Amino acid sequence: MQIPYTRVVAVAARTAQFPEGLCDALYIGAAGTLTIVLQGGNSVALPCIAGQTLPIKASYVSSLGAATSVFAFYR
């Protein structure tokens, strides 16, 4: 059984970890390429579509590109 999300926090591009810690997923409201720093520290640029939820453990998002309405989900 999957545990539901209990918190949602709006995401802005940052240069440090989310104050809430690693997220469990990212929701992208409008399409764009996000540059995401993962749990292990590696960075990846991912093209995302509007309405997409990425089930990803991210430390922070270093660049939002054209993406807007990005939210971090926590359990």
BATOR-738938 format. One line per field, with one value per residue: residue number from 1; z, x, y of N, C-alpha, C, CB in turn; residue in three letters. Coordinates in Angstrom, 2 decimals. Glycine has a CB too. Example, Ala and Ser with C-alpha at 12.3 -4.5 7.8 and 13.67 -1.06 7.14 Angstrom:
BEGIN
num	(1, 2)
n_c3	(7.80, 7.08)
n_c1	(13.19, 12.85)
n_c2	(-5.69, -2.25)
ca_c3	(7.80, 7.14)
ca_c1	(12.30, 13.67)
ca_c2	(-4.50, -1.06)
c_c3	(7.80, 7.87)
c_c1	(13.20, 12.90)
c_c2	(-3.30, 0.03)
cb_c3	(9.05, 5.72)
cb_c1	(11.31, 14.08)
cb_c2	(-4.47, -0.60)
residu	(ALA, SER)
% end
This chain:
BEGIN
num	(1, 2, 3, 4, 5, 6, 7, 8, 9, 10, 11, 12, 13, 14, 15, 16, 17, 18, 19, 20, 21, 22, 23, 24, 25, 26, 27, 28, 29, 30, 31, 32, 33, 34, 35, 36, 37, 38, 39, 40, 41, 42, 43, 44, 45, 46, 47, 48, 49, 50, 51, 52, 53, 54, 55, 56, 57, 58, 59, 60, 61, 62, 63, 64, 65, 66, 67, 68, 69, 70, 71, 72, 73, 74, 75)
n_c3	(0.00, -0.84, 0.77, 1.38, 0.25, 2.54, 2.79, 0.85, -0.94, -2.43, -5.07, -5.70, -7.76, -6.42, -4.61, -2.66, -0.36, -0.04, 2.56, 3.92, 3.57, 1.70, -1.02, -1.92, -4.33, -7.33, -8.67, -11.78, -13.06, -15.44, -18.58, -19.07, -18.75, -16.04, -13.82, -11.67, -8.49, -7.20, -4.54, -4.04, -4.87, -7.55, -10.55, -12.78, -15.88, -16.75, -19.20, -18.86, -18.89, -18.83, -15.92, -15.03, -12.67, -10.95, -9.50, -7.43, -5.47, -4.50, -3.69, -4.20, -6.62, -9.08, -11.33, -13.00, -15.62, -18.18, -16.80, -14.64, -11.64, -9.86, -7.52, -4.46, -3.10, -0.05, 2.21)
n_c1	(0.84, 0.54, 1.73, -0.09, 0.45, 1.28, 1.96, 2.32, 4.40, 5.14, 7.51, 10.47, 13.24, 16.38, 19.52, 20.25, 19.40, 15.94, 14.10, 12.41, 13.52, 14.31, 12.13, 9.26, 8.05, 7.59, 5.43, 4.47, 3.10, 3.03, 4.56, 8.11, 11.72, 13.15, 15.87, 17.10, 18.33, 19.32, 18.81, 21.35, 23.07, 23.69, 22.97, 20.26, 18.77, 15.49, 13.03, 9.73, 6.19, 3.09, 1.13, 2.35, 3.55, 6.42, 7.78, 10.07, 13.02, 14.13, 16.61, 16.72, 15.53, 17.35, 16.97, 14.15, 13.53, 11.19, 9.10, 6.30, 4.33, 5.27, 5.45, 6.47, 5.98, 5.35, 5.65)
n_c2	(-1.18, 2.19, 5.08, 8.03, 11.44, 14.02, 16.65, 19.62, 21.76, 24.85, 25.29, 27.05, 28.03, 27.12, 27.25, 25.62, 22.94, 21.89, 23.41, 21.69, 19.23, 16.19, 15.73, 13.70, 13.58, 15.52, 17.93, 19.25, 22.06, 23.61, 23.09, 22.51, 22.52, 21.09, 21.44, 19.24, 18.39, 15.43, 12.97, 11.77, 13.76, 14.13, 15.94, 16.50, 17.31, 17.49, 17.17, 18.22, 17.64, 19.47, 19.06, 16.78, 14.38, 13.70, 10.94, 11.29, 11.50, 14.38, 16.82, 19.54, 21.98, 23.32, 24.86, 26.14, 26.54, 27.02, 26.01, 26.25, 26.70, 24.64, 22.06, 20.55, 17.36, 15.72, 12.93)
ca_c3	(0.00, -0.93, 1.77, 0.70, 0.55, 3.66, 2.67, -0.48, -0.80, -3.71, -5.33, -6.46, -8.02, -5.26, -4.68, -1.46, -0.14, 0.43, 4.03, 4.41, 3.28, 0.42, -1.35, -2.42, -5.71, -7.82, -9.61, -12.70, -13.57, -16.83, -19.19, -19.11, -18.37, -14.67, -13.42, -10.35, -7.77, -6.58, -3.19, -4.00, -5.23, -8.98, -11.14, -14.05, -16.54, -17.24, -19.85, -18.20, -19.50, -17.88, -15.18, -14.74, -11.33, -10.98, -8.21, -7.38, -4.23, -4.90, -2.65, -4.61, -8.04, -9.30, -12.43, -13.41, -17.05, -18.44, -15.97, -13.57, -10.74, -9.45, -6.10, -3.87, -2.27, 1.06, 2.95)
ca_c1	(0.00, 1.33, 1.38, -0.47, 1.21, 0.69, 2.31, 2.65, 5.09, 5.50, 8.95, 11.17, 14.62, 17.23, 20.90, 20.46, 18.35, 14.63, 14.06, 11.63, 14.26, 14.05, 10.72, 8.92, 7.59, 7.44, 4.33, 4.78, 1.84, 3.21, 5.71, 9.42, 12.81, 13.61, 17.15, 16.81, 19.44, 18.77, 19.23, 22.78, 23.85, 23.82, 22.01, 19.72, 17.80, 14.40, 11.92, 8.49, 4.95, 2.13, 0.33, 3.16, 4.09, 7.65, 8.02, 11.52, 13.60, 14.96, 17.09, 16.24, 15.42, 18.27, 16.46, 12.80, 13.32, 9.88, 8.08, 5.70, 3.43, 5.97, 5.21, 7.12, 5.07, 6.02, 4.87)
ca_c2	(0.00, 3.41, 6.10, 9.27, 12.64, 14.75, 18.07, 20.13, 23.04, 25.48, 25.23, 28.09, 27.60, 27.38, 26.77, 24.81, 21.94, 22.32, 23.48, 20.55, 18.00, 15.52, 15.54, 12.36, 13.75, 16.89, 18.14, 20.34, 22.60, 24.05, 22.40, 23.14, 21.63, 21.30, 20.88, 18.70, 17.78, 14.23, 12.61, 11.49, 14.94, 14.35, 16.86, 16.02, 18.18, 16.66, 17.85, 17.81, 18.11, 20.05, 18.09, 15.59, 14.18, 12.90, 10.28, 11.43, 12.03, 15.51, 17.73, 20.86, 22.26, 24.45, 25.69, 25.78, 26.76, 27.63, 25.35, 27.05, 25.97, 23.42, 21.78, 19.37, 16.56, 15.01, 11.94)
c_c3	(0.00, 0.07, 1.03, 1.08, 1.66, 3.61, 1.22, -0.29, -2.19, -3.84, -6.14, -6.70, -6.84, -5.51, -3.45, -1.29, 0.29, 1.96, 4.66, 4.20, 1.93, 0.18, -1.86, -3.86, -6.04, -8.80, -10.46, -13.32, -15.02, -17.35, -19.16, -18.73, -16.97, -14.51, -11.95, -9.76, -6.94, -5.21, -3.08, -4.39, -6.72, -9.50, -12.48, -14.58, -17.17, -17.94, -19.26, -18.93, -18.42, -17.22, -14.78, -13.27, -11.44, -9.60, -7.95, -6.05, -4.62, -3.68, -2.92, -6.12, -8.30, -10.43, -12.83, -14.91, -17.26, -17.57, -14.88, -12.76, -10.37, -7.94, -5.68, -2.97, -1.25, 1.70, 4.41)
c_c1	(0.89, 0.81, 1.02, 0.44, 0.50, 0.98, 2.64, 3.25, 5.44, 7.02, 9.39, 12.58, 15.48, 18.65, 21.25, 19.27, 17.04, 14.66, 13.34, 12.34, 13.89, 12.56, 10.51, 8.43, 7.56, 6.29, 4.68, 3.46, 1.91, 4.55, 6.99, 10.48, 13.29, 15.01, 17.02, 18.08, 18.85, 19.37, 20.74, 23.67, 24.02, 22.66, 21.54, 18.72, 16.73, 13.34, 10.61, 7.29, 4.03, 1.31, 1.08, 3.59, 5.28, 7.84, 9.52, 11.95, 14.57, 15.36, 16.62, 16.17, 16.28, 17.82, 15.08, 12.61, 12.00, 8.78, 7.58, 4.77, 4.04, 5.80, 5.95, 6.09, 5.88, 5.07, 5.12)
c_c2	(1.24, 4.44, 7.39, 10.43, 13.41, 16.24, 18.40, 21.52, 23.57, 25.51, 26.43, 27.56, 28.02, 26.89, 25.94, 23.87, 22.57, 22.38, 22.29, 19.21, 17.42, 15.39, 14.11, 12.40, 15.23, 16.93, 19.36, 20.81, 23.02, 23.51, 23.23, 22.11, 22.01, 20.73, 20.53, 18.12, 16.65, 13.97, 12.41, 12.66, 15.14, 15.18, 16.30, 17.05, 17.30, 17.51, 17.32, 18.38, 18.66, 18.95, 16.83, 15.57, 13.24, 12.26, 10.20, 12.03, 13.15, 16.34, 19.14, 20.93, 23.48, 25.36, 25.19, 25.89, 27.48, 27.04, 26.30, 26.16, 24.61, 23.27, 20.52, 18.68, 15.79, 14.01, 12.08)
cb_c3	(1.22, -2.36, 2.78, 1.02, -0.71, 4.96, 3.58, -1.44, 0.08, -3.82, -6.07, -5.70, -9.37, -4.01, -4.80, -0.19, 0.89, -0.07, 4.47, 3.72, 4.36, 0.40, -2.41, -1.54, -5.92, -8.49, -8.86, -13.80, -12.73, -16.94, -20.60, -18.16, -19.40, -13.65, -13.69, -10.41, -6.88, -7.47, -2.77, -4.88, -4.61, -9.74, -11.32, -13.88, -17.61, -16.08, -21.41, -16.73, -20.29, -18.60, -15.98, -15.65, -10.35, -11.37, -8.18, -8.54, -3.39, -5.91, -2.54, -4.06, -8.50, -9.59, -13.65, -12.70, -17.82, -19.91, -15.33, -14.13, -11.39, -9.86, -5.82, -3.06, -3.15, 2.12, 2.49)
cb_c1	(-0.95, 1.28, 2.56, -1.92, 1.38, 1.19, 3.50, 1.39, 6.38, 4.90, 9.32, 11.18, 15.17, 16.65, 21.87, 20.64, 18.80, 13.51, 13.39, 10.28, 14.01, 14.71, 10.24, 7.85, 6.18, 8.76, 2.96, 5.80, 1.42, 3.16, 5.39, 9.49, 13.98, 12.65, 18.36, 15.70, 20.21, 18.99, 18.52, 23.07, 25.18, 23.90, 22.64, 19.05, 18.48, 13.76, 11.95, 8.48, 4.26, 1.20, -0.84, 4.41, 3.00, 8.89, 7.38, 12.01, 14.33, 14.23, 18.62, 17.15, 13.92, 19.65, 17.43, 11.78, 13.34, 9.51, 8.65, 4.94, 2.03, 7.49, 3.69, 8.42, 4.21, 6.52, 5.20)
cb_c2	(0.00, 3.98, 6.33, 9.62, 13.53, 14.18, 18.43, 20.17, 22.89, 26.92, 23.93, 29.49, 28.21, 26.72, 27.94, 25.72, 20.93, 21.35, 24.77, 20.53, 16.97, 14.13, 16.58, 11.73, 13.11, 17.40, 18.35, 19.88, 23.77, 25.61, 22.04, 24.35, 21.70, 20.66, 21.89, 17.62, 18.83, 13.03, 11.34, 10.36, 14.85, 13.01, 18.26, 14.61, 19.11, 15.88, 17.65, 18.27, 16.96, 21.06, 17.72, 15.55, 13.60, 13.78, 8.85, 12.31, 10.91, 16.39, 17.68, 21.97, 22.48, 23.93, 25.67, 26.66, 25.42, 27.47, 24.06, 28.27, 25.78, 23.46, 21.63, 19.76, 15.59, 16.00, 10.52)
residu	(MET, GLN, ILE, PRO, TYR, THR, ARG, VAL, VAL, ALA, VAL, ALA, ALA, ARG, THR, ALA, GLN, PHE, PRO, GLU, GLY, LEU, CYS, ASP, ALA, LEU, TYR, ILE, GLY, ALA, ALA, GLY, THR, LEU, THR, ILE, VAL, LEU, GLN, GLY, GLY, ASN, SER, VAL, ALA, LEU, PRO, CYS, ILE, ALA, GLY, GLN, THR, LEU, PRO, ILE, LYS, ALA, SER, TYR, VAL, SER, SER, LEU, GLY, ALA, ALA, THR, SER, VAL, PHE, ALA, PHE, TYR, ARG)
% end
